Every structure is written in C-alpha cells, then in structure tokens.
Amino acid sequence: MKVKVAVTDACIFIDLHDLGLTNSFFNLDLEVHTTSTVLYELYYEQQQILKAYQSVARLTVHNLQEQHFIEIHSEKYPKSLSETDKSVLHIANKIDACVLSSDKTLRNCAKNKGIEYHGMIWIFDKFVEASVLTKKEAANKLTQLVATNFIFQNNQKLVDEIEKRLKFWNN
C-alpha cells in the first residue's frame, strides 16, 4: 500500500501535542510535511518536538522561497485564509498530498481546489486502524479533545461523527 502524503497545519499539531499524541501520530504510516510558517505558529516546546521528528526524517519542513510566494499570490484564495494556511495548500498541491487540518476555511478551500483533506477524526480512525491506539484509548483521547476544543462542540456534523465513534469504540 502506498504511504499517504499529508501536509499538516498548526491546529493539528497543537491538538496532537495537547492530547499527548504527537508520537502516536508519527507512528502512523504517513509521510508528514508542513511549512516553516506553520512551525512559527507553534510554541517553542512544540517546535522542538517537531524538529526532533524532522531530524530523523519523519517530518519534512518546507521553507518557502520567493517563487512560492509569487505563485501563492497569483492564486485565488479567500481573504479569510492566513498566509500560513495558503502555504499549506500550496505545498499540498505541489507535492500531491492531502491536507490535515481542523480549520473550516482551510478545509473548504482545499475542497474547492480539489485537494483531499482530513481532520482529527480521520487521524483517530487511523490510530485505531493501525493499532497505534486501542479503541478505548482512542475513545478517551477523543473525549478529551471534545472537552478541550470548542471546534468539536459546536458543529453538529462533527458531534454526530464523534458520537458514532465513541459508541463503537466504547463497546
């Protein structure tokens, strides 16, 4: 099976760090990429952890050059999209990767550009599929995510998806 290539934004790294799941994430069969601007959005401790994965070639960090910014600015992006989000989409498009993000604007833009995208629920599914986490561990961590991240409380579609998994994983 071909390894999935993914470009990850800051919110995914933050959620993984807060849940203590960064190591689990890098144990998935993913080729993980991000941009230097994403790293700059993270706290020093989070950056150091990711730099350790970069040093053992488990994370590729793209440092955008002037030509990339020229290409990005020639693209049509919503005004609500940050420069960092644009860098994630740009690299995902360039290397034919999916985008990992919980950011609705970023995900919608990926969808509109025909770029595959996934979020934390997909990552949890991968944890369980790959036996990186047991169903019980996944359910506990997913419950913790919902309790600490309002994004997963106010979106009925997400709430339904999460409840479906919690019911399945807790049985």
Solvent accessible surface area in square Angstrom, and as a share of the most:
residue,aa,sasa,rsa
1,M,221,0.99
2,K,176,0.75
3,V,59,0.34
4,K,65,0.28
5,V,28,0.16
6,A,0,0.00
7,V,0,0.00
8,T,0,0.00
9,D,5,0.02
10,A,7,0.06
11,C,34,0.20
12,I,0,0.00
13,F,5,0.02
14,I,60,0.31
15,D,10,0.05
16,L,0,0.00
17,H,47,0.21
18,D,92,0.48
19,L,5,0.02
20,G,60,0.58
21,L,3,0.02
22,T,15,0.09
23,N,92,0.47
24,S,17,0.11
25,F,0,0.00
26,F,5,0.02
27,N,93,0.48
28,L,6,0.03
29,D,92,0.48
30,L,8,0.04
31,E,80,0.36
32,V,3,0.02
33,H,14,0.06
34,T,0,0.00
35,T,1,0.00
36,S,14,0.09
37,T,38,0.22
38,V,0,0.00
39,L,10,0.05
40,Y,163,0.62
41,E,95,0.43
42,L,10,0.05
43,Y,172,0.65
44,Y,157,0.60
45,E,106,0.47
46,Q,9,0.04
47,Q,29,0.13
48,Q,75,0.33
49,I,57,0.29
50,L,4,0.02
51,K,89,0.38
52,A,56,0.43
53,Y,36,0.14
54,Q,72,0.32
55,S,92,0.59
56,V,100,0.57
57,A,92,0.71
58,R,88,0.32
59,L,4,0.02
60,T,60,0.35
61,V,29,0.16
62,H,38,0.17
63,N,100,0.51
64,L,16,0.08
65,Q,107,0.48
66,E,133,0.60
67,Q,103,0.46
68,H,40,0.18
69,F,76,0.32
70,I,98,0.50
71,E,48,0.22
72,I,3,0.01
73,H,119,0.53
74,S,87,0.56
75,E,71,0.32
76,K,178,0.75
77,Y,36,0.14
78,P,56,0.35
79,K,205,0.87
80,S,88,0.57
81,L,7,0.04
82,S,51,0.33
83,E,88,0.39
84,T,14,0.08
85,D,21,0.11
86,K,29,0.12
87,S,1,0.01
88,V,0,0.00
89,L,1,0.00
90,H,14,0.06
91,I,5,0.02
92,A,0,0.00
93,N,89,0.46
94,K,111,0.47
95,I,57,0.29
96,D,132,0.68
97,A,10,0.08
98,C,3,0.02
99,V,0,0.00
100,L,0,0.00
101,S,0,0.00
102,S,12,0.08
103,D,48,0.25
104,K,144,0.61
105,T,45,0.26
106,L,0,0.00
107,R,61,0.22
108,N,69,0.35
109,C,6,0.04
110,A,0,0.00
111,K,126,0.53
112,N,124,0.63
113,K,64,0.27
114,G,71,0.69
115,I,13,0.07
116,E,84,0.38
117,Y,62,0.24
118,H,36,0.16
119,G,8,0.08
120,M,1,0.01
121,I,17,0.09
122,W,39,0.14
123,I,0,0.00
124,F,0,0.00
125,D,31,0.16
126,K,56,0.24
127,F,0,0.00
128,V,27,0.15
129,E,121,0.54
130,A,57,0.44
131,S,95,0.61
132,V,39,0.22
133,L,16,0.08
134,T,79,0.46
135,K,85,0.36
136,K,122,0.52
137,E,80,0.36
138,A,0,0.00
139,A,2,0.01
140,N,85,0.44
141,K,56,0.24
142,L,0,0.00
143,T,71,0.41
144,Q,72,0.32
145,L,2,0.01
146,V,38,0.22
147,A,76,0.59
148,T,101,0.59
149,N,24,0.12
150,F,141,0.59
151,I,61,0.31
152,F,4,0.02
153,Q,82,0.37
154,N,120,0.61
155,N,56,0.29
156,Q,120,0.53
157,K,160,0.68
158,L,37,0.19
159,V,31,0.18
160,D,72,0.37
161,E,53,0.24
162,I,5,0.03
163,E,98,0.44
164,K,121,0.51
165,R,44,0.16
166,L,35,0.18
167,K,147,0.62
168,F,129,0.54
169,W,13,0.05
170,N,78,0.40
171,N,149,0.77
